[in-house]
C-alpha cells in the first residue's frame, strides 16, 4: 500500500493526489468547473500517470467547490475546438484499464454528465443533480451522452432526459440506476475511493416501456416546433437500441458538429449569453441593492396573487393588501389555491408549503405596510388610482423604502413626480401569470436612484425571474415592440393577407400560436377599450386599421363569445366568411388592391417592423442592448427562442 499526500498539478485546472493506491483527480475551473481545453488536457495527463503507475489501483474524479462539472466553457463557444476533444476524454475514461469512479459533489450537467457516465461507476451526494440540457442550446450531447446513457438506464428515461433537457436529482438517479450509491458530502470521496478499488461493475441495460417511449417521443417532437436538435436527439437515442456503440458514437459526433455550426445553435447561444449579461446591467455596476426582507404587494387580484406567490417562493416575508377585508380574504384564498397547486404538482414540499403560508400576512388597509422594505403595487392600471395610492404610501412607509409600480402602459415618471421621494420610485412590470412568466421589465424613471433600480433587479433575480432594464416609453420595451408588430399585422390584412395566412406564417416560423388566434384566446375587448380611449389623441394622418374595432362592435370578443377573428364550433377554430368579408370591404373602402403574400414575405414584414421599433428604442436609450430586446420578445411574447429574437434574426438575415 502507498500513501502520498503531495498534490500534482497537471494543468491550470486539474490537480491530483495519490493516497492509499487511489488517484483523486480534482477539477477546479471556477465558477462551475466548465470543461475547458485546460480541463481536457489536464484530465488526459492525469490519466496518463495513473495508467503507467503500478501502485495506483483506482481513480476518482471530483469537482472543487459545490459543483462537479456544469457543462461546456462558454468562453469557447463559437471557437475552434482544440484537442483533446471531450469525446476523446470520455472514450479514454470508458476504456481505462483501472476502475474510475465519479464522485459527483454537485451539478453534473452537459459535458459533466457525459464525463460521469463514461466513468465505470458514480457515487453522488444528495444535493447532486444530473442533466443533459444541450437541446436547449440547439445541440445534442456530443461526447457519448446519446449512446451511453440509453445503455445504462431505461431508454425511455434516457430519451426524456436527452430530448427535453430535464435534470434529475440524485435520489431519482439512484432509483433509475444512473448512479450506484448515495453518500453524505463528508464521506463522498471515501465511498468513491472504496468503489475504485473494486472491479468495474458489469451492467445490464434495463427493460423499458415501449409505449412510454413512444409517448415521450411524440411529446418532444410536438413541442420542438421546427427545431432540429430535439428531432436529432430522438433519432440518436432510438439508434442506441439498434447499432453498435462505436458506430453510434461516430454518428452522434457527426450530428453534434453539424448542429454546433447551425443558425439554430447560434441563436440559442445568443439567448444563453444574453441572459447572463441582462441580469447584471452595466448601468448598475458598483450600485448595491437594499437589503429586502419584507415585501408589500398592494392588489391581490390575478397579477398581485402571482407576484405574491413568486415572492413567497423566493423566501420573502410578504404583506398582501386589498382595499377591504373581504377583498383581502378573497385574494388570500386565490393565493392559497396557487400554493396548493404547487404542492400537488410536487414543485413545493409539505414543509415549504407550511413555511410559505406562515410567511404571508394579509390586510384590508395600507397601514400594515409600514414595515415593508419594498412595496409593489398591482392595482387597476389607471394613473389617478396609482398616484393616489403612492401618495397614501408616502405617509406610511419608511422614507428609505422603495416603491414599484407594475403598470403596463402608464408613465412612471408622472407617478414618481407626484410622490414625496421620486428617487425611490421604479417600475417592475411583471407579465401574467406572474407566478409562471419569467420576464420582469425593471423601469428606471428620470429620477430613480441606482440603488432603487439595483434593488428591483436583486428582488427579481431572487424570485428567479429574468429582469430586463428599460427606460420610460409607452409600453416600455415589450409592449412598444408588440404594438409595432400588431400594427404591421393589421396593415398586412388590408394589403392582402387574411388572419389565417398570417397565423400560419407565424406558426411556420416557430411561434406556438399565431397572432390572431392569440387575440381570440385573450379576448378582444380590453384592447378595444384602449383604442377608444386613444381615439381623441390619435394622429388622423397616420394609417389606422379599423377591422378589429368592427369585430368588437359586432360583439365578436374572441373564444369566450365563440366569435372573434375566427369562429369557434365546439372549441374548434374555423375561418369565418364574415371576417373575410369585413377585410375585403375595408380594402375596397381604401381602394387598396390586395397582393398575395408568401409565408416568408409575411414573416419578413413582421420581423422588420419589430426590428425598426427596436432600433428606435436603442437610439433613444430605452433599451440597453439589442439582446435585451430579444429576451423581452422571447420571454414575454412567445418569439421562438431558437430564432434568437427579432433583432438577432434580422441581423442574421442581413
LONU-678592 format. One record per residue (C-alpha): z, x, y; residue number from 1. Coordinates in steps of 0.2 Angstrom, whole numbers, plus 5000, padded with zeros to 4 digits. Each point is the difference from the previous one (the first is absolute). Example, Ala and Ser with C-alpha at 12.3 -4.5 7.8 and 13.67 -1.06 7.14 Angstrom:
2
SITE   up east north  nr
SITE 5039 5062  4978   1
SITE 4997 5006  5017   2
END
This chain:
654
SITE   up east north  nr
SITE 5000 5000  5000   1
SITE 4996 5006  5018   2
SITE 5009 4995  5015   3
SITE 4992 5005  5017   4
SITE 5004 4993  5017   5
SITE 4988 5009  5011   6
SITE 4986 4989  5008   7
SITE 4982 5005  5000   8
SITE 4988 4994  5014   9
SITE 4983 4997  4993  10
SITE 4993 4993  5016  11
SITE 5006 4993  5017  12
SITE 5005 4984  4991  13
SITE 5004 5004  4982  14
SITE 5015 5010  4994  15
SITE 5007 5001  4983  16
SITE 5017 5005  4991  17
SITE 5002 5005  4982  18
SITE 5016 4995  4992  19
SITE 5005 4997  4982  20
SITE 4982 5003  4994  21
SITE 4993 4987  5012  22
SITE 4989 5002  5015  23
SITE 5005 4988  5014  24
SITE 4985 4998  5012  25
SITE 5004 4992  5017  26
SITE 4987 4993  5011  27
SITE 5005 5002  5018  28
SITE 4987 4994  5012  29
SITE 5009 4989  5013  30
SITE 5001 4986  5005  31
SITE 4993 4992  4984  32
SITE 4995 5015  4988  33
SITE 4982 4996  5002  34
SITE 4988 5008  4988  35
SITE 4992 5013  5012  36
SITE 4990 5015  4995  37
SITE 5016 5011  5001  38
SITE 5009 4988  4987  39
SITE 4985 5001  4988  40
SITE 4999 5018  5001  41
SITE 5018 5003  4998  42
SITE 5001 4988  4985  43
SITE 4987 5010  4991  44
SITE 5008 5016  5004  45
SITE 5017 4994  4994  46
SITE 4992 4994  4984  47
SITE 4991 5016  4997  48
SITE 5017 5009  5000  49
SITE 5008 4987  4989  50
SITE 4986 5001  4987  51
SITE 5001 5019  4999  52
SITE 5019 5002  5000  53
SITE 5006 4998  4982  54
SITE 5018 4996  5005  55
SITE 4995 4985  5010  56
SITE 5000 4986  4987  57
SITE 4998 4985  5011  58
SITE 4995 4995  5018  59
SITE 5006 4987  5012  60
SITE 4991 4994  5016  61
SITE 5010 4992  5014  62
SITE 4998 4997  5019  63
SITE 5012 5006  5014  64
SITE 5009 4987  5010  65
SITE 4999 4982  4995  66
SITE 4982 5000  4995  67
SITE 4991 5006  4985  68
SITE 4982 5000  5006  69
SITE 4993 4985  5012  70
SITE 4982 5003  4998  71
SITE 4986 5011  5008  72
SITE 5002 5010  5016  73
SITE 4993 4990  5014  74
SITE 4996 5016  5010  75
SITE 4987 5004  4986  76
SITE 4991 4983  5002  77
SITE 4982 5002  5003  78
SITE 5001 5019  4997  79
SITE 4992 5009  4985  80
SITE 5011 5001  4985  81
SITE 5005 5018  4996  82
SITE 5004 5005  4982  83
SITE 5010 4998  4990  84
SITE 4996 4981  5001  85
SITE 5013 4987  4995  86
SITE 4991 4996  4984  87
SITE 5000 5018  4995  88
SITE 5019 5000  5003  89
SITE 5003 4984  4990  90
SITE 4989 5006  4986  91
SITE 5010 5016  4999  92
SITE 5016 4990  5000  93
SITE 4994 4988  4986  94
SITE 4994 5014  4989  95
SITE 5014 5013  5003  96
SITE 5007 5008  4984  97
SITE 5018 4997  5005  98
SITE 5009 4984  5004  99
SITE 4999 4995  5018 100
SITE 5011 4986  5007 101
SITE 4999 4992  5017 102
SITE 5017 4997  5008 103
SITE 4995 4986  5012 104
SITE 5013 5000  5014 105
SITE 4991 4988  5011 106
SITE 4983 4993  5004 107
SITE 4986 5005  4988 108
SITE 4985 4993  5008 109
SITE 4981 5003  4999 110
SITE 4998 5018  4995 111
SITE 5019 5001  4997 112
SITE 4999 4987  4987 113
SITE 4985 5009  4992 114
SITE 5010 5016  4999 115
SITE 5014 4991  4992 116
SITE 4990 4991  4987 117
SITE 4991 5016  4995 118
SITE 5017 5008  4996 119
SITE 5005 4997  4982 120
SITE 5015 4990  5005 121
SITE 5009 4992  5015 122
SITE 5018 4998  5005 123
SITE 5003 4990  5016 124
SITE 5014 4995  5011 125
SITE 5004 4982  5003 126
SITE 4993 5001  5018 127
SITE 4983 5007  4994 128
SITE 4984 4990  5002 129
SITE 4983 5002  4992 130
SITE 4983 4995  5007 131
SITE 4982 5004  5002 132
SITE 4995 4992  5016 133
SITE 4983 5009  5002 134
SITE 4990 4983  5000 135
SITE 5009 4997  5017 136
SITE 4990 5015  5006 137
SITE 4984 4996  4993 138
SITE 5002 5012  4985 139
SITE 5005 5000  4982 140
SITE 5012 5012  4992 141
SITE 4990 5016  4998 142
SITE 5012 5011  4990 143
SITE 5001 4991  4984 144
SITE 5009 4984  5005 145
SITE 4987 4987  4994 146
SITE 4999 5009  4983 147
SITE 5018 5006  4996 148
SITE 5010 4985  5006 149
SITE 4991 4987  4989 150
SITE 5003 5011  4985 151
SITE 5018 5002  5004 152
SITE 5005 4982  5004 153
SITE 4992 4982  4997 154
SITE 4983 5000  5007 155
SITE 5003 4984  5009 156
SITE 5014 5007  5010 157
SITE 4991 5016  5003 158
SITE 4985 4989  5007 159
SITE 5012 4991  5012 160
SITE 5008 5016  5006 161
SITE 4983 5009  5003 162
SITE 4990 4985  5006 163
SITE 5012 4993  5012 164
SITE 5010 5016  5005 165
SITE 5016 4991  4996 166
SITE 5016 5012  4998 167
SITE 5013 4998  4987 168
SITE 5018 5004  5000 169
SITE 5007 5012  4987 170
SITE 5009 4987  4991 171
SITE 4984 4991  4997 172
SITE 4991 5016  4996 173
SITE 5013 5003  4986 174
SITE 4997 4983  4993 175
SITE 4981 5002  4999 176
SITE 5001 5018  4993 177
SITE 4994 5009  5015 178
SITE 5016 5011  5001 179
SITE 5011 5005  4985 180
SITE 5017 5000  5008 181
SITE 5010 4995  5015 182
SITE 5013 5012  5007 183
SITE 5012 5001  5014 184
SITE 4994 5011  5015 185
SITE 5014 5012  4996 186
SITE 4995 5002  4982 187
SITE 4981 4998  5001 188
SITE 4995 5018  4999 189
SITE 5012 5003  4985 190
SITE 4993 4986  4991 191
SITE 4982 5006  5003 192
SITE 5005 5018  4995 193
SITE 5006 4993  4983 194
SITE 4984 4990  4998 195
SITE 4990 5016  5003 196
SITE 5008 5009  4986 197
SITE 4994 4987  4987 198
SITE 4982 4998  4994 199
SITE 4989 4989  5010 200
SITE 5002 4982  4995 201
SITE 4986 4992  4990 202
SITE 4994 4984  5008 203
SITE 4991 4985  4994 204
SITE 4991 4989  5012 205
SITE 5009 4983  5000 206
SITE 4991 4984  4997 207
SITE 4994 4990  5015 208
SITE 4997 4981  5004 209
SITE 4981 4998  5001 210
SITE 5002 4984  5009 211
SITE 5012 5007  5013 212
SITE 4988 5015  5002 213
SITE 4985 4988  5003 214
SITE 5011 4990  5013 215
SITE 5005 5016  5009 216
SITE 4982 5006  5000 217
SITE 4994 4983  5007 218
SITE 5013 5001  5014 219
SITE 4996 5017  5005 220
SITE 4982 4997  5001 221
SITE 5002 4984  5010 222
SITE 5012 5008  5013 223
SITE 4989 5015  5002 224
SITE 4987 4990  5011 225
SITE 4986 5013  5000 226
SITE 5011 5016  4998 227
SITE 4993 5012  4987 228
SITE 5016 5010  4995 229
SITE 5009 4985  4991 230
SITE 4984 4996  4990 231
SITE 4998 5018  4995 232
SITE 5019 5001  4996 233
SITE 4998 4985  4988 234
SITE 4985 5008  4991 235
SITE 5009 5017  4998 236
SITE 5015 4992  4992 237
SITE 4989 4989  4989 238
SITE 4991 5016  4994 239
SITE 5017 5008  4996 240
SITE 5001 4988  4985 241
SITE 4983 5005  4993 242
SITE 4995 5019  5004 243
SITE 5007 5017  4997 244
SITE 5013 5006  5012 245
SITE 4990 5015  5006 246
SITE 4984 4989  5003 247
SITE 5011 4988  5009 248
SITE 5008 5014  5011 249
SITE 4982 5006  5005 250
SITE 4994 4982  5004 251
SITE 5016 4997  5011 252
SITE 4997 5016  5009 253
SITE 4982 4996  5004 254
SITE 5005 4983  5007 255
SITE 5014 5007  5010 256
SITE 4989 5012  5009 257
SITE 4987 4987  5003 258
SITE 5013 4988  5008 259
SITE 5009 5014  5009 260
SITE 4984 5003  5011 261
SITE 4996 4981  5002 262
SITE 5001 4990  5016 263
SITE 5013 4989  4992 264
SITE 5012 5015  4997 265
SITE 4997 5007  5017 266
SITE 5004 4983  5008 267
SITE 5016 4998  4990 268
SITE 5006 5018  5004 269
SITE 4997 4996  5018 270
SITE 5011 4985  4998 271
SITE 5014 5010  4991 272
SITE 5000 5014  5013 273
SITE 4999 4987  5014 274
SITE 5016 4992  4994 275
SITE 5009 5016  5000 276
SITE 4995 5004  5018 277
SITE 5003 4982  5007 278
SITE 5018 5000  4995 279
SITE 5004 5015  5011 280
SITE 4990 4997  5016 281
SITE 4998 5015  5011 282
SITE 5006 4990  5015 283
SITE 5017 4999  4992 284
SITE 5002 5018  4996 285
SITE 5018 5006  5005 286
SITE 5006 4982  5003 287
SITE 5015 4995  4989 288
SITE 5002 4982  4996 289
SITE 5016 4991  5002 290
SITE 5011 4998  4986 291
SITE 4998 4982  4994 292
SITE 5012 4992  4989 293
SITE 5000 4981  5005 294
SITE 4984 4991  5003 295
SITE 4999 4983  5009 296
SITE 4985 4988  4996 297
SITE 4998 4985  5012 298
SITE 4990 4987  4991 299
SITE 5001 4996  4982 300
SITE 4984 4991  4996 301
SITE 4987 5008  4989 302
SITE 4998 5016  5010 303
SITE 5018 5002  5004 304
SITE 5005 4997  4982 305
SITE 4988 5013  4994 306
SITE 5006 5013  5012 307
SITE 5018 4997  4995 308
SITE 4996 5002  4982 309
SITE 4991 5017  5004 310
SITE 5015 5005  5010 311
SITE 5012 4996  4986 312
SITE 4989 5009  4987 313
SITE 5002 5015  5012 314
SITE 5019 4999  4999 315
SITE 5003 4994  5018 316
SITE 5014 4988  5005 317
SITE 4990 4985  5007 318
SITE 5005 4986  5012 319
SITE 4988 4986  4999 320
SITE 5001 4988  5015 321
SITE 4992 4982  5003 322
SITE 5002 4988  5014 323
SITE 5011 4989  4990 324
SITE 5012 5001  4985 325
SITE 4989 4988  4991 326
SITE 4984 5011  5003 327
SITE 5010 5015  4995 328
SITE 5006 4992  4984 329
SITE 4982 4995  4996 330
SITE 4994 5018  5003 331
SITE 5014 5007  4989 332
SITE 4994 4989  4986 333
SITE 4982 5007  5003 334
SITE 5007 5018  4999 335
SITE 5010 4997  4985 336
SITE 4985 4993  4991 337
SITE 4990 5015  5004 338
SITE 5014 5011  4993 339
SITE 5001 4990  4985 340
SITE 4981 5002  4997 341
SITE 5003 5019  5001 342
SITE 5014 4999  4987 343
SITE 4990 4989  4988 344
SITE 4985 5012  5001 345
SITE 5011 5015  4997 346
SITE 4997 5008  5017 347
SITE 5018 4998  5004 348
SITE 5015 5003  4988 349
SITE 5015 4988  4999 350
SITE 5011 5012  5009 351
SITE 4987 5003  5014 352
SITE 4998 4981  5002 353
SITE 5019 4998  5002 354
SITE 5000 5015  5013 355
SITE 4986 4992  5010 356
SITE 5008 4983  5001 357
SITE 5016 5008  5006 358
SITE 4990 5010  5013 359
SITE 4993 4985  5008 360
SITE 5009 4990  5014 361
SITE 4993 4984  5007 362
SITE 5004 4991  5016 363
SITE 4994 4986  5011 364
SITE 5003 5009  5017 365
SITE 4996 5017  5008 366
SITE 5017 5006  5003 367
SITE 5002 5008  4982 368
SITE 4986 5013  5005 369
SITE 5012 5010  5011 370
SITE 5003 5012  4986 371
SITE 4981 5003  4996 372
SITE 4992 5017  5003 373
SITE 4982 4992  5000 374
SITE 4995 4982  5002 375
SITE 4983 4994  4995 376
SITE 4995 4983  5006 377
SITE 4989 4989  4989 378
SITE 4999 4984  5010 379
SITE 4985 4989  5005 380
SITE 4987 5010  5008 381
SITE 5002 4994  5018 382
SITE 5003 5011  5015 383
SITE 5012 4989  5008 384
SITE 5010 4998  4984 385
SITE 5001 5019  4997 386
SITE 5004 5004  5017 387
SITE 5015 4988  5001 388
SITE 5006 5007  4983 389
SITE 5000 5018  5006 390
SITE 5008 4996  5016 391
SITE 5014 4991  4990 392
SITE 5002 5015  4989 393
SITE 5001 5011  5015 394
SITE 5017 4992  5003 395
SITE 5006 5002  4982 396
SITE 4994 5016  4992 397
SITE 5005 5018  5004 398
SITE 4990 5008  5014 399
SITE 4995 5014  4988 400
SITE 4994 4988  4986 401
SITE 4982 4997  4998 402
SITE 4990 4984  5001 403
SITE 4983 4997  4991 404
SITE 4988 4986  5002 405
SITE 4990 4995  4985 406
SITE 4986 4992  5010 407
SITE 4982 5000  4994 408
SITE 4991 4997  5016 409
SITE 5012 5000  5015 410
SITE 5002 5014  5012 411
SITE 5016 5010  4996 412
SITE 4999 5008  5017 413
SITE 5003 4983  5008 414
SITE 5015 4996  4988 415
SITE 5008 5017  5004 416
SITE 4998 4998  5019 417
SITE 5010 4985  4999 418
SITE 5015 5009  4992 419
SITE 5014 5010  5008 420
SITE 4995 5016  4990 421
SITE 4981 5000  4997 422
SITE 5001 5017  4993 423
SITE 5008 4994  4984 424
SITE 4987 4987  4996 425
SITE 4987 5003  4987 426
SITE 4988 4990  4989 427
SITE 5002 4999  4981 428
SITE 4985 4989  4994 429
SITE 5004 4996  4982 430
SITE 4986 4992  4990 431
SITE 5003 4984  4989 432
SITE 5008 4999  4988 433
SITE 5011 5013  5007 434
SITE 5009 5004  4984 435
SITE 4984 5004  4991 436
SITE 4987 5007  5013 437
SITE 5003 5018  5004 438
SITE 4992 5001  5017 439
SITE 5011 5001  5016 440
SITE 4992 5003  5017 441
SITE 5013 5009  5011 442
SITE 4996 4997  5018 443
SITE 5005 5012  5014 444
SITE 5000 4990  5016 445
SITE 4997 5009  5017 446
SITE 5019 5002  5002 447
SITE 5005 5003  4982 448
SITE 5010 5016  4998 449
SITE 4996 5011  4985 450
SITE 5016 4998  4992 451
SITE 4997 4981  4999 452
SITE 4983 5002  4993 453
SITE 5007 5014  4987 454
SITE 5013 4987  4995 455
SITE 4987 4987  4996 456
SITE 4991 5013  4989 457
SITE 5016 5005  4991 458
SITE 5004 4982  4996 459
SITE 4983 4996  4994 460
SITE 4999 5015  4990 461
SITE 5017 4996  4992 462
SITE 4994 4983  4996 463
SITE 4985 5009  4991 464
SITE 4988 4993  5012 465
SITE 4985 5009  5007 466
SITE 5003 5001  5019 467
SITE 4985 5003  5011 468
SITE 5002 5005  5019 469
SITE 4991 4988  5012 470
SITE 4999 4999  5019 471
SITE 4999 4983  5009 472
SITE 4985 4990  4999 473
SITE 4997 4981  4995 474
SITE 5002 5000  4981 475
SITE 5005 5018  4999 476
SITE 4989 5011  4988 477
SITE 4998 4987  4986 478
SITE 4997 4984  5008 479
SITE 4989 5008  5014 480
SITE 4988 5007  4986 481
SITE 5001 4984  4990 482
SITE 4995 4990  5015 483
SITE 4985 5011  5002 484
SITE 4996 4998  4981 485
SITE 5002 4981  5001 486
SITE 4989 4999  5015 487
SITE 4986 5009  4993 488
SITE 5001 4990  4984 489
SITE 4998 4984  5011 490
SITE 4985 5008  5009 491
SITE 4993 5003  4983 492
SITE 5001 4981  4996 493
SITE 4990 4996  5015 494
SITE 4988 5014  4997 495
SITE 4995 4995  4982 496
SITE 5014 5002  4988 497
SITE 5010 4987  4992 498
SITE 5019 5001  4995 499
SITE 4996 5003  4982 500
SITE 4988 5014  5004 501
SITE 5013 5009  5010 502
SITE 5014 4997  4988 503
SITE 4989 5007  4985 504
SITE 4995 5015  5010 505
SITE 5019 5004  5004 506
SITE 5005 4997  4982 507
SITE 4985 5011  4994 508
SITE 5007 5014  5012 509
SITE 5017 4999  4992 510
SITE 5010 4987  5009 511
SITE 5011 4989  4989 512
SITE 4994 4984  5009 513
SITE 4987 4997  5013 514
SITE 5004 4996  5018 515
SITE 4996 4982  5000 516
SITE 5009 4996  4984 517
SITE 5015 5009  5007 518
SITE 5000 4989  5016 519
SITE 5000 4985  4988 520
SITE 5014 5006  4990 521
SITE 5011 5004  5016 522
SITE 4995 4984  5009 523
SITE 4988 4998  5015 524
SITE 5012 4991  5012 525
SITE 5011 5014  5007 526
SITE 4985 5010  5005 527
SITE 4992 4985  5008 528
SITE 5016 4996  5010 529
SITE 4999 5018  5007 530
SITE 4982 4999  5005 531
SITE 5004 4984  5009 532
SITE 5013 5008  5010 533
SITE 4988 5014  5004 534
SITE 4986 4989  5005 535
SITE 5005 4999  5019 536
SITE 5000 5019  5002 537
SITE 4985 5004  4989 538
SITE 4985 5008  5008 539
SITE 4986 4987  5000 540
SITE 4987 5015  5000 541
SITE 5006 5006  4983 542
SITE 4992 4994  4984 543
SITE 5011 4987  4992 544
SITE 4998 4991  4983 545
SITE 5007 4983  4999 546
SITE 4996 4996  4982 547
SITE 5019 5003  4995 548
SITE 5005 4988  5014 549
SITE 4989 4987  4993 550
SITE 5006 5001  4983 551
SITE 5018 4998  5006 552
SITE 4995 4985  5011 553
SITE 4993 4992  4984 554
SITE 5018 5003  4992 555
SITE 4993 5014  4989 556
SITE 5016 5011  4999 557
SITE 4996 5009  4984 558
SITE 5006 4999  4982 559
SITE 5015 4989  5005 560
SITE 4989 4987  5006 561
SITE 4987 5003  4987 562
SITE 4987 5004  5013 563
SITE 4997 5015  5011 564
SITE 4986 5013  5000 565
SITE 4998 4994  4982 566
SITE 5005 4984  4991 567
SITE 5012 5000  4986 568
SITE 4998 4989  4984 569
SITE 5015 5002  4989 570
SITE 5004 5016  5008 571
SITE 4983 5007  4997 572
SITE 4991 5008  5015 573
SITE 4982 4992  5003 574
SITE 4987 5002  5014 575
SITE 5000 4985  5011 576
SITE 4984 4993  5007 577
SITE 5010 4993  5015 578
SITE 5004 5018  5005 579
SITE 4982 5006  4997 580
SITE 4994 4986  5012 581
SITE 5013 5004  5013 582
SITE 4994 5019  5000 583
SITE 4982 4995  5001 584
SITE 5003 4988  5014 585
SITE 5010 5014  5010 586
SITE 4985 5012  4998 587
SITE 4988 4986  5006 588
SITE 5011 4997  5015 589
SITE 4999 5018  5005 590
SITE 4981 5002  4995 591
SITE 5005 5013  4988 592
SITE 4987 5004  4987 593
SITE 5010 5004  4984 594
SITE 4997 5017  4991 595
SITE 5003 5003  4981 596
SITE 5013 5014  4998 597
SITE 5003 5011  4985 598
SITE 5017 5003  4994 599
SITE 4999 5018  5006 600
SITE 4995 4994  5017 601
SITE 5014 4988  5001 602
SITE 5012 5013  4995 603
SITE 4994 5012  5013 604
SITE 5001 4988  5014 605
SITE 5018 4996  4996 606
SITE 5004 5018  4998 607
SITE 4992 5005  5016 608
SITE 5010 4987  5009 609
SITE 5016 5006  4993 610
SITE 4996 5018  5004 611
SITE 4994 4996  5018 612
SITE 5017 4991  5004 613
SITE 5009 5015  4991 614
SITE 4992 5012  5011 615
SITE 5005 4990  5015 616
SITE 5018 5001  4994 617
SITE 4999 5018  4998 618
SITE 4992 5003  5017 619
SITE 5014 4990  5008 620
SITE 5014 5009  4991 621
SITE 5005 4984  4991 622
SITE 4998 5008  4983 623
SITE 5005 5018  4997 624
SITE 4986 5003  4987 625
SITE 4986 4993  4991 626
SITE 5009 5002  4984 627
SITE 5014 4989  5007 628
SITE 4987 4986  5003 629
SITE 4994 5002  4982 630
SITE 5018 4998  4993 631
SITE 5003 4984  5011 632
SITE 4984 4992  4993 633
SITE 5003 5005  4982 634
SITE 5019 4995  5000 635
SITE 4999 4985  5011 636
SITE 4983 4992  4998 637
SITE 4994 5004  4983 638
SITE 4987 5013  5004 639
SITE 4996 5009  4983 640
SITE 5010 5016  4999 641
SITE 4987 5008  4989 642
SITE 4988 4999  5016 643
SITE 5013 5009  5010 644
SITE 5001 4988  5015 645
SITE 4986 4995  5012 646
SITE 5001 5016  5011 647
SITE 4999 5011  4985 648
SITE 4986 4989  4992 649
SITE 4990 5001  5016 650
SITE 5002 5018  5002 651
SITE 4994 5003  4982 652
SITE 4985 4989  5003 653
SITE 4995 5010  5016 654
END
